[in-house]
Amino acid sequence: MSDILNFFVKRVCILYIVFFILCLLIKEQRISMLFALTAGILFSVLRFALLEAVLKLLGGGENKTIIIIINLVIYLFNLVIIGVMIVLAMQFGVLTLIATLVGTLSIPIIIMINAITEALGITKNQYGQKVK
């Protein structure tokens, strides 16, 4: 596992624990919310790992046309999976839909939180800079 993927997986686990506890505190739709949150987060991390692998292949000397076609197929497959997850979540109720959205958008949520804390100087992860 690469450093950047390891960085995001740790933070997604923290986000998962926080929202898991929040789902346990809500009395309605508890099981469906926990399942939707777990499925969404697993899918989000898998999607991020696949994107990282495709970008590494694009950086190499491989045939870029085939890699771009594979990336488009993965992108379309992701859209279908997200659509199916959201439609299924809507069948169970609004709280399950929110849990699905939080799970599916967990990596973008972590990126946004990390960008804000970096901009405010709260954290110093120094990604993109040479660390001495």
Secondary structure in CASP SS format (residue, H / E / C, confidence):
PFRMAT SS
TARGET T0000
AUTHOR 0000-0000-0000
METHOD secondary structure of the structure
MODEL  1
M C 1.00
S C 1.00
D H 1.00
I H 1.00
L H 1.00
N H 1.00
F H 1.00
F H 1.00
V H 1.00
K H 1.00
R H 1.00
V H 1.00
C H 1.00
I H 1.00
L H 1.00
Y H 1.00
I H 1.00
V H 1.00
F H 1.00
F H 1.00
I H 1.00
L H 1.00
C H 1.00
L H 1.00
L H 1.00
I C 1.00
K C 1.00
E C 1.00
Q C 1.00
R H 1.00
I H 1.00
S H 1.00
M H 1.00
L H 1.00
F H 1.00
A H 1.00
L H 1.00
T H 1.00
A H 1.00
G H 1.00
I H 1.00
L H 1.00
F H 1.00
S H 1.00
V H 1.00
L H 1.00
R H 1.00
F H 1.00
A H 1.00
L H 1.00
L H 1.00
E H 1.00
A H 1.00
V H 1.00
L H 1.00
K H 1.00
L H 1.00
L H 1.00
G H 1.00
G C 1.00
G C 1.00
E C 1.00
N C 1.00
K H 1.00
T H 1.00
I H 1.00
I H 1.00
I H 1.00
I H 1.00
I H 1.00
N H 1.00
L H 1.00
V H 1.00
I H 1.00
Y H 1.00
L H 1.00
F H 1.00
N H 1.00
L H 1.00
V H 1.00
I H 1.00
I H 1.00
G H 1.00
V H 1.00
M H 1.00
I H 1.00
V H 1.00
L H 1.00
A H 1.00
M H 1.00
Q H 1.00
F H 1.00
G C 1.00
V H 1.00
L H 1.00
T H 1.00
L H 1.00
I H 1.00
A H 1.00
T H 1.00
L H 1.00
V H 1.00
G H 1.00
T H 1.00
L C 1.00
S H 1.00
I H 1.00
P H 1.00
I H 1.00
I H 1.00
I H 1.00
M H 1.00
I H 1.00
N H 1.00
A H 1.00
I H 1.00
T H 1.00
E H 1.00
A H 1.00
L H 1.00
G C 1.00
I C 1.00
T C 1.00
K C 1.00
N C 1.00
Q C 1.00
Y C 1.00
G C 1.00
Q C 1.00
K C 1.00
V C 1.00
K C 1.00
END
